[in-house]
């Protein structure tokens, strides 16, 4: 499945949707009425008695003049509307054609389009091009009514698309469209005039008086003149870019003013680039056409000559536009739009220009999305969706491709069944299964995988491949990560981030030898094609100062010119000035931090400052590289409530001026010795989820190590029945199904109905789908989930072979944990009980506290550590856990042995997760069980599964053909 589409899908020309075709035929007469459909409450899977809220669906009624149709139910409103439109087309017997016209047909359509735009009707239409036609009528002398051919080529999309059909090289040489338009105009001598050698077209006969009068009546009371700011970009890179003002009167044509600024006589000699940024933007480059523009009027449509410019290439403008720009150019945001007949305009400042430069880099796109150019950095890893701030990797990669005129990235996620992924993990040491902290919640909400994936089994893992193509369909690079993820979204985002990280590394050092480029690409599981990559992406990078440790066009500060630079953070962390009392709440890897910060340019002696960037609340995840290194290095030494101030050398000018609101002042500072001053206040710290903090240090994760520990004891004891006390969302029970064991009966108990609902769906999916004789869980004959407290006794769970309680008791109050120990060993009486809980002493490792200092008391360091999870009511040291378990064992005639996973018993501070294994030294008396009687049936069975009650055919039919049916427990 390819979420980004295949290459063919990525490059195919868009076809009209049913809704668009309806609009073509009926316009405003088509009325869409969407209503929400109330679906009845549902169960999540067979046997589950907890009712689940039904999905939110929509139905659409399309009313046309002669009839109306109604769609089915859909999850999205737009799908319901498209369905209704499709039904209407079928009723009208309209079948949209997906076939593109031939070159000859496109040429005929182009002539017809030129004819239409010079018609009387088009002049009054609300179209960007009609605004230019009206403005052309205000031009004086021989220029009256003369419309530049470049305007028609740029502001009307239809001629552009038709020319691409006529000659595909138009994609790479867009100014070839002008030749086709002037040639089409030459074929309409009765309607238009196109002077030979001129890049303009005008209507042969004047517009009728009534049309002109209508235009006069439509004119709004706009300002007499406007003065938008623009940027002048000289062709020579040795000359600095400069801001300029365009003085445009209401009676003039703004393109004539731009032409004058370029040293040209009129707008007919101006060429216009594509839009910069969003498609709806009016930001474009304007530059002079060559003095002798070669207009190819040959009869061969497909072999029209590409325009050759004699002037020098403007490297800076060409790099930003991803289109060849020649000579001096002007960057302006001005033009007529679809929304209004008045002239739209916005200021383009130096900051705007440098932000465009910055946005050509992956890290730049991320910095701008966070509005933190001097503080943020593209993170190195994708952890969780909730902790990610700014644009997501997939969005950044798509934006990068648009910025560099590439096709949309082709993303190919693949689902790998758990059994296959386990075998793959064992056969490839590079493979690692990653699971984000909120996967459990996302799966419970039905996110993270499609409905089909849910039916096939929630135990799957995902990987994703990424490919980038040029618009000429040349493969530029491909990324095939070896890492597996529990969620498809995590696989997609992480794969995109790998590509972005490699691109980032390349942009920062474009001079790296090819061999080292390939070695770096291998680290990121990337294969790139140097020739295609250099042609499509790497060209023009020399205009950036990102990759050089210097500023462009200004004097570089000397290391001894400012005393504070001698104490820069990189050289001496003691130079940081931290103020305020230590609150004891400090950040650790995985924490979500909230800070207030400001960045200023500081002149010599700190007597002058220029504020560049500031924010009252900025969040980022610690340890992911989401901020620049010196910023994170300082924050690690702070506690909540403290403030810090430190200094760094000035980064490249592109970044400074992209952040500076007052470019003139910033340039003045950069022209002399200066540095950056960072001021930070740590506002808050949100602790990292426990499992992610553990995964950062352990492979496989502690959760998997605990499962493998339990499986080992199950096999050794030949247990046939197991009860998981505090089963939660069924992660242990689900994992046990991946291993061949002697278990026949598995039971889970928990007080959270939401968690039990998720566990039921997971177990039902796995048990029903893995029905072949070789399946690892084939021995399981029955499974039950109970809603109840593990401190209450239910006689139905008495005397099981093995009981587990993994990482549960720390979520209870200590007295309740002690009560559970007494109840489980005195009443439930399992033959073996496995209890695990975090080792509090190990938190110094997980939270990266420093125990190496001889002056610090290790005991004091341990006591200063935080719990691993905000929901933990306590965490025991090894001595406390041993004391609790030993007393329980003596009190209830059990033996106990201690072990753990993560770490080592022989090295301090022991295991990360400490485990006690209790073994029963007697057989429970039957009389003891009878004392409890039926009154001890306190648990409510909310889901049951029994292999003997269903035939194999029925199981497969239930799991595949039905969407989780509703077999309720009587």
LOTIMAR-968716 format. One line per field, with one value per residue (C-alpha): x, y, z. Coordinates in steps of 0.02 Angstrom, whole numbers. Layout:
% LOTIMAR-968716
u <- [X_...] $
v <- [Y_...] $
w <- [Z_...] $
***
This chain:
% LOTIMAR-968716
u <- [0_73_5_97_43_149_260_122_1_126_151_-19_-118_-265_-435_-594_-686_-872_-909_-806_-900_-1066_-1007_-959_-1134_-1243_-1140_-1233_-1390_-1314_-1352_-1261_-1342_-1236_-1309_-1231_-1291_-1318_-1254_-1308_-1183_-1075_-963_-782_-772_-870_-902_-871_-1012_-947_-1042_-930_-981_-1019_-919_-971_-1036_-1104_-1234_-1254_-1408_-1371_-1515_-1512_-1646_-1731_-1693_-1598_-1490_-1430_-1263_-1223_-1139_-957_-830_-787_-904_-808_-823_-1011_-1020_-914_-1021_-1181_-1103_-1052_-1230_-1294_-1172_-1228_-1409_-1363_-1264_-1108_-948_-793_-647_-474_-387_-274_-295_-167_-41_-147_-305_-213_-154_-332_-388_-247_-304_-483_-422_-328_-483_-591_-480_-486_-675_-791_-862_-692_-654_-793_-753_-681_-515_-336_-298_-449_-375_-222_-332_-423_-259_-192_-337_-268_-99_-68_-12_38_33_-154_-238_-72_-58_115_122_212_58_-54_74_84_-88_-197_-162_-251_-128_14_-62_-104_73_141_36_97_279_329_492_385_395_582_574_415_454_426_240_260_312_160_41_110_102_-80_-118_-38_-170_-309_-273_-457_-462_-292_-131_40_176_322_463_357_307_133_-41_-187_-365_-379_-544_-584_-704_-884_-930_-1058_-921_-806_-947_-984_-802_-805_-959_-875_-721_-706_-652_-476_-333_-262_-91_-3_177_218_393_493_669_796_913_1064_1130_1304_1319_1448_1312_1193_1006_913_736_643_474_353_250_96_-47_-226_-222_-64_-11_97_201_255_321_417_487_551_638_724_780_654_538_375_298_298_483_460_460_372_419_313_239_353_284_100_3_-114_34_66_251_352_515_513_658_701_670_819_827_796_674_674_493_485_344_390_257_326_233_335_506_489_656_695_722_906_948_1107_1120_1201_1103_1043_1097_1006_840_853_888_737_621_688_677_810_806_924_996_941_771_637_547_373_206_78_-54_-237_-323_-479_-553_-557_-548_-434_-246_-179_-12_96_264_413_549_728_667_545_686_801_658_634_818_805_649_748_829_735_792_742_565_553_628_501_357_408_443_609_744_886_831_744_828_754_739_844_707_518_459_273_143_94_272_314_302_298_268_279_418_299_236_414_469_320_360_543_492_379_516_636_507_506_359_269_367_311_282_262_218_216_130_231_143_213_281_371_438_503_595_660_721_818_896_946_1032_1002_815_732_549_501_341_291_220_46_25_-88_-206_-203_-244_-385_-454_-440_-298_-129_-193_-331_-489_-416_-260_-367_-460_-300_-224_-164_-2_79_230_259_401_400_503_522_566_594_573_606_465_549_522_706_734_834_845_762_759_719_735_765_672_499_362_201_106_101_107_267_346_298_353_517_560_527_635_780_774_763_908_1020_970_1005_1178_1213_1153_1266_1421_1397_1584_1589_1670_1555_1622_1583_1412_1375_1440_1327_1182_1210_1194_1020_974_974_1028_1044_1086_1222_1190_1002_1023_1150_1041_878_927_1109_1119_1125_1171_1322_1210_1177_1289_1220_1361_1499_1552_1549_1431_1408_1462_1501_1654_1672_1690_1861_1875_1964_1857_1725_1773_1614_1654_1802_1678_1562_1455_1545_1710_1662_1492_1538_1517_1329_1242_1099_991_853_831_845_667_727_619_746_730_785_790_614_544_433_504_420_534_526_674_743_892_981_1130_1252_1383_1554_1553_1368_1320_1207_1074_958_817_804_685_580_434_339_312_415_399_520_564_728_858_787_894_741_844_1021_1152_1207_1026_993_1160_1111_934_997_1083_925_776_598_587_769_833_996_1097_1237_1326_1371_1456_1350_1276_1268_1192_1048_982_1009_919_780_746_775_621_727_848_933_986_1036_1149_1229_1270_1337_1454_1554_1608_1457_1387_1218_1146_1019_906_803_675_627_438_393_444_325_401_431_324_405_416_499_626_668_675_808_930_875_865_753_643_614_433_489_623_490_381_527_565_384_385_542_456_298_397_499_343_239_97_-71_-164_-112_-195_-123_-167_-182_-178_-215_-231_-173_7_73_-68_-49_139_120_25_184_276_243_197_95_-38_-219_-311_-266_-359_-338_-405_-411_-521_-513_-652_-568_-409_-506_-599_-434_-367_-522_-500_-316_-338_-490_-399_-245_-334_-454_-330_-195_-295_-173_-96_78_25_117_-47_-134_-129_-241_-416_-500_-473_-571_-559_-632_-677_-627_-499_-350_-367_-536_-543_-643_-646_-647_-463_-409_-264_-199_-30_48_2_87_84_209_237_67_87_178_17_-72_-53_74_-57_-157_-2_26_-157_-141_9_-90_-246_-156_-50_-182_-338_-293_-148_-62_73_194_176_289_288_394_412_535_698_700_890_905_819_986_1034_870_867_1054_1098_1284_1352_1535_1576_1666_1598_1417_1327_1257_1112_1069_1077_958_835_831_773_595_475_476_292_179_50_169_116_283_442_542_728_797_798_616_557_654_582_402_417_511_382_241_325_351_175_91_207_288_470_536_685_740_798_764_788_888_1057_1145_1132_1321_1336_1264_1125_1061_918_810_655_663_568_510_459_350_330_194_260_92_-65_-217_-349_-517_-601_-514_-591_-765_-760_-770_-915_-1010_-1010_-830_-883_-846_-777_-881_-834_-834_-761_-744_-667_-674_-597_-715_-871_-827_-774_-622_-728_-838_-687_-613_-783_-809_-638_-624_-799_-878_-820_-810_-984_-1080_-1097_-1151_-1127_-1293] $
v <- [0_168_317_437_344_256_351_342_417_550_614_589_743_773_725_815_747_707_863_971_902_938_1116_1134_1083_1161_1292_1366_1270_1114_1110_990_953_850_773_673_493_422_244_124_82_-67_-196_-197_-385_-547_-589_-413_-350_-171_-65_42_210_194_292_467_452_575_565_692_741_827_930_974_1069_911_779_740_595_536_456_315_341_394_440_603_738_761_576_587_738_654_498_599_688_521_455_610_587_407_463_595_464_574_473_579_540_520_523_672_760_734_869_923_930_1030_1153_1177_1206_1332_1435_1428_1484_1634_1679_1670_1776_1916_1908_2040_1916_1876_2057_2063_1892_1875_1805_1860_1883_1997_2117_2136_2164_2304_2381_2370_2480_2617_2615_2764_2784_2631_2527_2552_2381_2292_2139_2063_1884_1833_1885_1767_1627_1648_1702_1582_1402_1325_1381_1321_1147_1135_1182_1041_920_995_988_904_1005_1154_1083_1119_1273_1368_1523_1416_1444_1624_1562_1450_1588_1716_1584_1546_1733_1742_1618_1739_1892_1940_1956_2003_2090_2025_2141_2047_2026_2095_1999_2073_2045_2165_2156_2213_2305_2410_2343_2405_2563_2471_2349_2493_2582_2424_2414_2594_2559_2407_2501_2509_2658_2593_2701_2821_2744_2603_2585_2401_2352_2236_2166_2204_2056_2099_1965_1982_1890_2019_2151_2147_2126_2288_2336_2455_2540_2522_2682_2624_2743_2686_2745_2653_2474_2401_2299_2460_2523_2361_2375_2550_2486_2356_2490_2440_2550_2454_2295_2206_2174_2096_1909_1837_1682_1550_1590_1571_1470_1427_1411_1550_1668_1815_1822_1813_1864_1994_2013_2076_1974_1961_2102_1982_1854_1704_1665_1496_1499_1339_1215_1077_1088_959_1026_1210_1282_1314_1498_1538_1688_1783_1864_1794_1682_1759_1621_1685_1713_1551_1452_1521_1502_1334_1414_1500_1688_1798_1968_2081_2039_2107_1999_2067_2007_2094_2048_2017_1869_1764_1839_2024_2142_2261_2244_2133_2178_2133_2196_2085_2128_2073_1956_1880_1855_1769_1660_1601_1554_1464_1370_1281_1173_1038_1111_1283_1225_1155_1312_1421_1307_1333_1519_1484_1511_1533_1404_1258_1119_975_831_676_553_542_486_518_619_710_765_823_1010_1102_1026_837_752_699_878_945_820_865_1050_1017_929_1074_1199_1106_1069_881_763_726_594_416_330_140_76_-112_-216_-362_-495_-514_-688_-631_-475_-579_-695_-544_-465_-621_-633_-450_-369_-197_-222_-150_-144_28_72_247_289_326_182_93_240_266_83_92_239_147_254_194_62_45_-56_-194_-199_-211_-359_-446_-427_-287_-378_-321_-210_-81_-15_117_152_326_377_549_583_733_801_713_550_523_433_548_444_301_258_84_86_-77_-21_-91_7_-41_98_139_326_306_207_340_489_406_359_537_601_490_567_742_710_652_801_915_842_865_1046_1090_1022_1023_1005_830_703_584_431_508_560_379_321_447_391_211_264_329_177_289_257_414_444_579_642_663_730_859_916_931_975_1022_1155_1332_1285_1398_1547_1482_1523_1377_1260_1386_1445_1627_1767_1835_2010_2063_2061_1900_1933_1896_1779_1909_2057_2023_1954_1855_1751_1679_1597_1528_1382_1263_1294_1319_1277_1369_1532_1508_1627_1532_1627_1575_1440_1257_1189_1009_985_955_895_723_636_615_758_887_1057_1226_1378_1565_1632_1778_1797_1963_2026_2104_2231_2254_2279_2229_2412_2382_2251_2208_2086_1954_1823_1790_1684_1674_1485_1365_1176_1041_862_838_724_723_863_978_1131_1187_1094_1242_1281_1104_1096_1247_1189_1022_1119_1213_1174_1240_1424_1463_1582_1573_1685_1632_1690_1607_1657_1730_1596_1619_1782_1693_1633_1798_1901_1772_1801_1990_2098_2255_2202_2370_2367_2184_2218_2363_2246_2112_2237_2246_2126_2050_1890_1814_1825_1692_1719_1570_1537_1355_1361_1178_997_856_689_562_405_262_140_266_311_126_96_230_120_-60_-168_-263_-149_-195_-238_-373_-435_-456_-557_-669_-694_-748_-864_-950_-990_-1046_-1170_-1231_-1260_-1336_-1221_-1245_-1098_-918_-765_-591_-478_-299_-350_-174_-174_-353_-322_-474_-590_-534_-560_-735_-786_-761_-899_-1087_-1136_-1268_-1141_-1190_-1058_-874_-748_-561_-451_-261_-118_-15_-58_44_-57_-220_-173_-148_-312_-404_-339_-384_-559_-600_-545_-649_-804_-814_-774_-893_-1052_-1155_-1307_-1230_-1069_-1033_-1002_-1159_-1236_-1098_-1170_-1030_-848_-737_-554_-499_-327_-317_-263_-376_-344_-436_-626_-722_-910_-943_-894_-1002_-1122_-1070_-1139_-969_-790_-633_-455_-357_-171_-153_-135_33_106_64_144_49_-20_-84_-166_-254_-307_-378_-481_-556_-590_-670_-788_-830_-844_-858_-974_-989_-1121_-987_-798_-677_-496_-359_-176_-36_-28_150_146_123_290_378_286_314_497_518_581_592_476_492_640_585_733_688_565_424_400_583_571_423_512_661_552_560_416_343_380_516_382_286_299_229_148_30_7_-170_-180_-122_-244_-389_-351_-346_-506_-604_-566_-614_-779_-825_-774_-881_-1032_-984_-981_-830_-796_-628_-581_-447_-384_-237_-217_-345_-408_-398_-214_-62_-12_-187_-228_-92_-198_-307_-472_-588_-768_-848_-1039_-1126_-1253_-1338_-1390_-1283_-1375_-1399_-1343_-1175_-1144_-1200_-1072_-932_-1010_-924_-764_-740_-723_-536_-515_-480_-573_-447_-556_-743_-845_-1034_-1130_-1278_-1172_-1117_-1214_-1156_-1098_-997_-915_-861_-798_-700_-616_-577_-554_-469_-306_-367_-441_-430_-595_-542_-643_-695] $
w <- [0_-50_44_-68_-223_-351_-473_-602_-477_-427_-605_-685_-729_-614_-683_-638_-487_-498_-395_-515_-666_-581_-551_-735_-787_-653_-560_-412_-456_-376_-190_-72_97_216_373_513_526_699_704_843_980_938_1015_966_938_966_1147_1213_1324_1337_1208_1100_1026_841_712_658_480_351_213_72_-28_-193_-262_-447_-546_-611_-480_-321_-262_-92_-53_66_235_241_374_285_223_62_20_44_-73_-206_-195_-219_-367_-443_-425_-512_-656_-677_-682_-812_-910_-900_-899_-866_-979_-902_-1071_-1106_-1274_-1411_-1455_-1604_-1497_-1365_-1498_-1557_-1378_-1352_-1502_-1436_-1264_-1333_-1433_-1277_-1165_-1294_-1305_-1232_-1106_-1028_-987_-856_-782_-606_-662_-619_-804_-833_-705_-817_-969_-879_-822_-1000_-1057_-944_-1031_-1144_-1323_-1424_-1264_-1238_-1229_-1254_-1140_-1110_-1175_-1017_-917_-1016_-997_-808_-747_-847_-802_-951_-1087_-977_-957_-1142_-1189_-1079_-1181_-1343_-1288_-1122_-1116_-1063_-886_-883_-994_-944_-1049_-1202_-1166_-1225_-1396_-1410_-1354_-1478_-1613_-1570_-1576_-1747_-1805_-1755_-1866_-1870_-1680_-1609_-1658_-1606_-1674_-1748_-1624_-1482_-1325_-1319_-1389_-1404_-1466_-1648_-1627_-1473_-1343_-1365_-1265_-1159_-1102_-1056_-962_-867_-813_-752_-646_-569_-512_-322_-220_-200_-139_-266_-253_-162_-108_-80_-29_-143_-151_-287_-318_-425_-541_-467_-302_-247_-237_-89_-107_-71_-24_-140_-145_-291_-313_-408_-449_-472_-653_-701_-734_-596_-720_-805_-637_-610_-786_-747_-589_-700_-821_-956_-1057_-1026_-957_-1125_-1099_-926_-893_-741_-641_-558_-388_-238_-93_-89_-251_-194_-167_-283_-240_-401_-481_-621_-740_-914_-1070_-1189_-1316_-1460_-1393_-1513_-1556_-1642_-1769_-1859_-1907_-1798_-1634_-1540_-1588_-1547_-1498_-1316_-1280_-1256_-1147_-1180_-1009_-851_-733_-570_-451_-296_-382_-480_-321_-230_-380_-443_-615_-719_-689_-792_-754_-612_-541_-425_-297_-263_-198_-306_-434_-472_-388_-404_-247_-288_-437_-342_-353_-213_-135_15_72_35_160_180_315_189_65_190_252_74_69_236_181_44_180_278_444_382_345_521_601_512_560_741_720_806_675_801_929_844_746_647_774_746_795_786_957_979_888_1048_1089_913_887_721_549_543_442_305_284_284_151_41_63_21_-140_-190_-151_-267_-402_-371_-378_-216_-117_-149_19_24_199_220_354_421_528_703_672_515_599_745_626_531_693_738_566_551_699_626_640_793_843_904_993_1043_1211_1149_1029_1150_1156_967_935_1060_963_799_733_675_553_427_457_350_456_612_542_494_666_776_812_650_629_493_389_254_98_23_-155_-228_-414_-524_-630_-776_-680_-641_-476_-361_-202_-111_73_139_329_422_579_616_703_788_700_516_550_652_509_381_487_537_358_300_443_387_214_287_406_264_156_303_327_141_138_284_196_8_-19_54_-66_-158_-67_102_40_0_169_256_148_202_384_344_235_82_-95_-202_-384_-389_-564_-542_-365_-419_-563_-468_-289_-268_-405_-338_-159_-165_-130_46_192_295_251_287_458_405_363_187_149_328_436_536_724_793_940_1046_999_1130_1298_1321_1167_1260_1378_1244_1294_1179_1268_1450_1523_1683_1589_1594_1713_1798_1921_2041_2174_2127_2128_2108_1953_1816_1636_1577_1410_1344_1450_1365_1412_1409_1404_1377_1280_1182_1065_1037_939_1061_1010_1084_1271_1281_1267_1118_1087_945_985_848_912_1067_1125_1287_1277_1173_1194_1140_1185_1275_1196_1019_947_930_979_940_1047_1155_1196_1257_1348_1453_1489_1557_1696_1748_1857_1837_1879_1847_1713_1616_1502_1386_1228_1063_904_765_651_461_403_316_485_576_444_429_614_620_606_584_448_438_621_611_461_555_700_582_502_665_802_888_960_1007_1182_1233_1385_1443_1580_1612_1637_1657_1632_1584_1627_1487_1474_1566_1421_1305_1438_1456_1268_1252_1350_1322_1169_1167_1274_1456_1418_1297_1417_1552_1433_1386_1571_1603_1451_1516_1682_1593_1490_1638_1745_1603_1658_1572_1651_1678_1755_1726_1872_1808_1626_1562_1373_1362_1309_1405_1352_1172_1176_1249_1092_991_1087_1085_1264_1357_1405_1374_1475_1489_1596_1622_1763_1766_1828_1668_1546_1410_1427_1432_1273_1185_1255_1192_1015_1012_1082_975_818_854_918_771_635_696_680_577_664_665_750_912_1005_942_1116_1188_1212_1308_1356_1475_1527_1693_1757_1939_2069_2099_2286_2281_2274_2143_2170_1981_1974_2121_2098_1927_1877_1858_1899_1835_1896_1792_1828_1914_2102_2088_2016_2181_2351_2456_2576_2427_2354_2520_2522_2347_2403_2546_2441_2294_2401_2530_2420_2235_2279_2108_2098_2038_2051_1956_2017_1939_1986_1945_2041_2107_2123_1934_1900_1910_1751_1661_1706_1670_1844_1881_2018_1972_2084_2241_2337_2308_2419_2308_2429_2413_2224_2225_2338_2218_2073_2011_1983_1808_1779_1846_1889_2003_2185_2245_2182_2293_2313_2307_2496_2511_2376_2451_2623_2557_2455_2590_2724_2606_2564_2748_2795_2661_2647_2483_2435_2342_2231_2162_1989_1860_1683_1617_1698_1807_1985_2003_1953_2038_2040_1998_1879_1802_1832_1987_1991_2131_2088_2222_2224_2323_2450_2482_2390_2435_2533_2448_2608_2596_2427_2482_2623_2496_2400_2261_2361_2304_2121_2119_1944_1790_1633_1492_1354_1329_1189_1173_1029_1048_1024_848_695_600_454_568_648_482_421_582_579_393_319_469_543_723_755_918_1013_1187_1345_1416] $
***
